[in-house]
Amino acid sequence: MSGITRVYAGRLAGLQVRGPDTEPIGRVRDVVVNIRPEGQASRALGLVVELVNKRRIFLPMLRIAAIEPGDITLVSGSVSIRAFQARTGELTVMGDLIGSKVHTDDPELEHLHGRAVEIADVELERTRTRDWVIARVAVFGARPKFGRSPRLSTVPWNHIHGVTAAGVGQTDTLAETIAAFDRMRPADVANYLHDLPASQRHRLANELNDERLADILQELPEDHQTELLAALDIERAAVVLEEMDPDDAADILQELPDTTAEVLLELMDPEDSAPVRRLMGFSPDTVGALMTPEPLILSPQTTVAEALALARDPDLPTSLASLVFVVRPPTATPTGKYLGCVHLQKLLREPPSTLVSGILDPDLPPLYADDDQETAARYFATYNLVCGPVLDEDNHLLGAVAVDDLLDHMLPEDWRAAGLRPGSPHARKEMPRG
């Protein structure tokens, strides 16, 4: 993401949103934020965008390629057209925060201590991890008489008090639980949900945003995955599947009745459903069914500096970031001829201007899509890797298999339900803390 890295939410309102082809999609009407407990960064989750047909949809911040003074450009022109509806724990800047009364203990503004101040705008700042967080708040003090303009002050977010996940001056146990989930690992949230009655699990799942629910679903046992997916309305279930890694989405769909799985695949965006369909075509006990079709794939002309920049993507699992794969065009799977791979450690030791085609590992053999899981386990043990290339018989790269996905399938089916240390006192699952 390039362009502006610090912006007031009020400045975003009304900006044109464009696809990567510069075609207009709609205009920004609000910003959705997640308020976390005091002392922790509160994030912007996405934008409320009004389409040309006046329908308002939610657009995740990670779908944004750049924010410029005149418009916003998206990474992809594919967006969910489901009508926006704020979930528990989500607030909108224009609808919920601006105009609300809060208080501040900013040591630089002692004259405002002990007084109610009014939120005028909220400043967002992009972090190194590509998250947009609330950095500062513009507030009005007491409004002067006789129509004078009120004095505007800027306060660091950590010195603003009176805003919770439920809103300004509000408390809500469900909202605070959702906010607590935001700072937990998906696997830990999954452990917490696992022990809840089904009705509570469904209620919490309905209030999670699509991306977060997708991350958590991937960490749940298969029976809970299918249970929660079935509890969602069919359109939302398809959107959640789009947000999942293709291999995990394929695993869940294969547990559903064929007719249900086909309906969900039809509702998914074709760009997201195509790799899922390909994975579902492999036998469940083969490497092909375990792989992800979206590893780091580069052309021979890519430099080391460019490869390292791509490997820094915070959304890329660490196992998949450990190897880059070099192919002849096309670079989308199934690719052109596979040329080889380069380990992250080797990239770190080479000059930035070096081409990756000149430092390929010539001795590392690939895995093949019809190899079984035991072969993959032997492969990782033999070559001390956590990720490996998967080819077809014609030497095209189909994807990569990661050791964590392999372990997930080789462990007993109930390993998630049993916890990290079955039978140990350390296996106790704790409630999320606010």
Order of alpha helices (4+ residues) and beta strands (2+ residues): beta-beta-alpha-beta-beta-beta-beta-beta-beta-beta-beta-beta-beta-beta-beta-beta-beta-alpha-alpha-alpha-alpha-alpha-alpha-alpha-alpha-alpha-alpha-beta-alpha-alpha-beta-beta-alpha-beta-alpha-beta-beta-alpha-alpha
